[in-house]
C-alpha cells in the first residue's frame, strides 16, 4: 500500500504510515515480544519490565498503578513494558479490555523474555537502570508497598527523594 500525496509530498506519506501503524497496534492488542523487544531499544531510559497474565489477581491491582507511574514519569525517561505470558492471546486481550494499559504491552508467546529473566511468579517486575542493568526485582504486587516501588523508580530516574503529588 502506497500512501503518497503529490500535493503534500513525503511528509504526508510519513504521517499516514504512522497513523496506520498506530491503528493496527491498537486493533490487534498485544504485540509479539519476539518481533519487537530489545532492551537496547530503551538505552538511556529506566525500564519497568512487568510480567503478567490474565488469571493473575494481583495484576488487576498493578495495572492502574503502572498507568499512574507511566503518566507521572514517562517524560523523565521511564518506559513501562508489560509482558503477557498467557497461553492464549485472546485471554490477554480480554484482560486489557477490562484493565486497559497506557504503556507498552508485549505478548511473549514463546516465553523467551520470561526465560531470560527467570520469571517464577505473577506479576514479576524488574526495574532496569539507564545502563541496562537490573537494579530491582519484586514478585507479586502489594498495594501497601506502592510507595516503596515508586521510590525505586524515582531513585533510578536520578531524582532526589520521592514525589507523591
N, C-alpha and C positions, 0 to 999 in steps of 0.2 A: 504494500500500500504506500503510495507516494503522497505525502501531504505538503504540497508546494503551491504557493500562490504567487504568480508573477508580479502582482501589484505590490505585495509586501515582502517578497523575497524570502531569504533563508531564515530570518528571524521568526516569521510566522510558521515556517516548517518546523523549526526547533520547538516553539511553544506548543504547537499542535501535537507533536510527538510526546512531549512531557505530559500534556493533558491526557492523551490516550493511555500512556503508561500508568498514570495515577488511577484512572478509572479502572483499568484492568487489574491493578493491585487490589483495590478495594472490593471489586466484584468477585475476585477469586478467593479471598480470605488469606490465610497464612501462605507465605512464600516458602518454597522448598529450601531448607537450610543448605543442602549440598550444592545448590546452584548459586547461592548468594552470600554465604557467610565467610568472612575472612576478618580476623581481628586486626590485620594490618590496615584494613579499610577505616578503622577508627583510631589510627595513630594520633596521639596528642589529646585524645579525649579520655574521660573517665567513663568506663562502661559498666553497667549493671547487667549481667547476663543472668536471666531468671528462667529456670527450667520449670515448666508447669504442665498440668494435664487437666482435662475437663472434669475428671472424677475427684480431683483434689479439693477438699473443703477449704483448707487454708488459702488456696489460690484465689478463691472467691473474695477473700478479705484483702489479699495482697494487691489485686489489680487496681482498686481505687487509690491505694497508697502509691503504687508505681505511677499511675497517671498524675498524681499530685507532684511527685518528685520530678517527673518529666516536665511538667508545666513550670515548676519552680526553678529548675537548674539547667534545662536544655541550652539556654543561651549562654551559660557559663562553661559549657563543654561536657555536659553529661549526655550520654547516649544509653537508653534503656532498650534491651533486646529481650523479648520474651521468646523462649524456645519451647515449642509444644512437643510433647512426647506421646501423644495419643496414638493408639494403633490405627484408628480410623480418622481421617482428616475431617469428616463430617461432624464428629464429636467436638473437635476443636472449634469448628465454625459455629456450632450451636452455642457453645460456651461464650464465644465472642459476641454473639447477638445479645446475650443476657448481661455480659460483663465486658463492654467494649474497651479496647485498648487504644490509647492515643500515642502509643510508642510502637516501635517496630516489632512485628511478630514473624517468627520463622517456624516452619514445620520440619522437624528433624526426623524425617521418615525412616532413615537408616540408622538412627541413633548414633551417628558419627560424632556429633558435638558432645552428646551426653557421655560417650565413652572417653573422649578426650579429657573431660572434667571429672570423671568417676562419680557421676550423679547416683546417689543412693536413696534420696528421699524427695518428696514433693511438698512444697516447692524447694528448690535449692537455688540459692542466689550467690553469685560471685561478683565482687567488686574488683574491677581491673583498672589499675592506675594508668596514667597517661603514658607510662613507659611500656605498657603491655603486660605487666606482671600482676598476678592475682595478689591483692592486698588484704582481702577479707572474704570469708565464706560463711554463710549461715544456712542451716537446713530448717525447713518449716517457716512459718510466719506467725509471729505473735504480736497482736495489736499493741500490747503493753510495751513492746520493745521498739516501736516505730521511731521514737526519738533516738535510740541507740543506733538503729540502722541509718537514719538520716545523718547522724554525727559522723559516721564512717564516710559517707558520700561527701559531706562538707569538707572533711579533712583531706580527702583525696583530691577534691577540687582546689585545694590550697587556700581555703578561706579560714580566717581566724574565728574560732567559735562556731556555735550552731545558730542557724537562723530559723526560728519558728515564728513566722509573722502571721 
